[in-house]
């Protein structure tokens, strides 16, 4: 039976393993939330029902923004590699850019300035790409950083 620091090290290593599992599950949930986000946007465009846009803009976008922030904290504790944590942090950053790209549309800006809002769809592809890269990283686990 281990006592003192050895017992603490074993307990924290078990906690880190659990945190790593939670991080992996969280990345899968993030990918699912991003796909749901795209589904809601498409349903809003093609069904004509504004309810889908409400869910797209208000509720699911909050999940796509806040879940990676929680995963960064979990990942730090789990000693997820730093590059993977930075990639995780890129998602909320891209979500902020996603909102900023809609400013010309909401301002009813004319011409090319309003066309800039079309980059909202392109940025969504970047968000999905980052999520897929994260999924690739957690499917092939690397050694935890020390």
Buried (B, 14 or more C-beta within 10 A) or exposed (E): EEEEEEEEEEEEEEEBEEBBEBBBEBBBEBBEBBEBBBBBBEBBEEEEEEEBBEBBBEEBBEBBBEBBEBBBEBBBBBBBBEEBBEBBBBBBBBBEBBBEBBEBBEEEBEEEEBEBBEBBEEBBEBBBEBBEEBBEBBEEEEEEEE
